[in-house]
Amino acid sequence: MIPKILVFAGSIRSGAFSGRTADVAQKVLAMQGADVTRISLADYPMPIFDEDIEKESGIPENVIKLARLLGAHDGLLLVTPEYNGSVSPLLKNAIDWVSIVRHDNGRQLKPMAGKAVAICSSSKGHFAGVRAINHLRAILLRCHMDIVTPECSVPNGASAFDTGGDFVDQKLRHAMELVAQALIERARISSTRGTV
């Protein structure tokens, strides 16, 4: 079984280190045999999470679209930048919205619960976004996602990538390979259990 993996970053800034890390993840997952879909949250604009919006006009269509896309995949790989020691507002907002989607046209849809997910981080400094990745892990646990153990945190983002878009540091390359391998294995198990 070829697992379907969705990949996106928590920043839509041009040249964002999290986006470049997500690009590396996409390549490594594909090289290991996954069917990878790489998206940008820029293609799914959403209002700031507000339950009054849901009450008055329902869940926004872009939230439903993203939830459907996630539901159609066996696993997810997220890359978070670090903003003031935590995840980006963009990523947190998307997670908050998608986490409340329960139905789609009358059918039950649980896009996050039980879904295999790998998490990575990046930053311009030495700490590699580890504070953000810790916050992201806690958020995803609250969403009942199945988080794989290996992680890849990328420090010094401005010098972390070569001209081909790959990691300069061999240790980072190996870390991403371990993340991809673990996610693919977990996604296969989750899929056969019928949790996706």
Secondary structure as the mmCIF struct_conf table of DSSP 4:
data_model
#
loop_
_struct_conf.conf_type_id
_struct_conf.id
_struct_conf.beg_label_comp_id
_struct_conf.beg_label_asym_id
_struct_conf.beg_label_seq_id
_struct_conf.end_label_comp_id
_struct_conf.end_label_asym_id
_struct_conf.end_label_seq_id
STRN STRN1 LYS A 4 ALA A 9
BEND BEND1 GLY A 10 GLY A 10
BEND BEND2 ARG A 13 ARG A 13
TURN_TY1_P TURN_TY1_P1 SER A 14 GLY A 15
HELX_RH_AL_P HELX_RH_AL_P1 PHE A 17 MET A 31
TURN_TY1_P TURN_TY1_P2 GLN A 32 GLY A 33
STRN STRN2 ASP A 35 ARG A 38
HELX_RH_3T_P HELX_RH_3T_P1 LEU A 41 ASP A 43
BEND BEND3 TYR A 44 TYR A 44
HELX_LH_PP_P HELX_LH_PP_P1 PRO A 47 PHE A 49
HELX_RH_AL_P HELX_RH_AL_P2 GLU A 51 SER A 57
BEND BEND4 ILE A 59 ILE A 59
HELX_RH_AL_P HELX_RH_AL_P3 GLU A 61 GLY A 71
TURN_TY1_P TURN_TY1_P3 ALA A 72 ALA A 72
BEND BEND5 HIS A 73 ASP A 74
STRN STRN3 GLY A 75 THR A 80
STRN STRN4 TYR A 83 TYR A 83
TURN_TY1_P TURN_TY1_P4 ASN A 84 GLY A 85
STRN STRN5 SER A 86 SER A 86
HELX_RH_AL_P HELX_RH_AL_P4 PRO A 89 SER A 99
TURN_TY1_P TURN_TY1_P5 ILE A 100 ILE A 100
STRN STRN6 HIS A 103 ASP A 104
TURN_TY1_P TURN_TY1_P6 ASN A 105 GLY A 106
STRN STRN7 ARG A 107 GLN A 108
BEND BEND6 PRO A 111 MET A 112
TURN_TY1_P TURN_TY1_P7 ALA A 113 GLY A 114
STRN STRN8 ALA A 116 SER A 122
BEND BEND7 LYS A 124 GLY A 125
TURN_TY1_P TURN_TY1_P8 HIS A 126 GLY A 129
HELX_RH_AL_P HELX_RH_AL_P5 VAL A 130 ARG A 142
TURN_TY1_P TURN_TY1_P9 CYS A 143 HIS A 144
STRN STRN9 ASP A 146 ILE A 147
BEND BEND8 THR A 149 THR A 149
STRN STRN10 CYS A 152 VAL A 154
BEND BEND9 ASN A 156 ASN A 156
HELX_RH_3T_P HELX_RH_3T_P2 GLY A 157 SER A 159
BEND BEND10 ALA A 160 ALA A 160
STRN STRN11 PHE A 161 PHE A 161
TURN_TY1_P TURN_TY1_P10 THR A 163 GLY A 164
BEND BEND11 GLY A 165 ASP A 166
STRN STRN12 PHE A 167 PHE A 167
BEND BEND12 VAL A 168 ASP A 169
HELX_RH_AL_P HELX_RH_AL_P6 GLN A 170 THR A 192
TURN_TY1_P TURN_TY1_P11 ARG A 193 GLY A 194
#
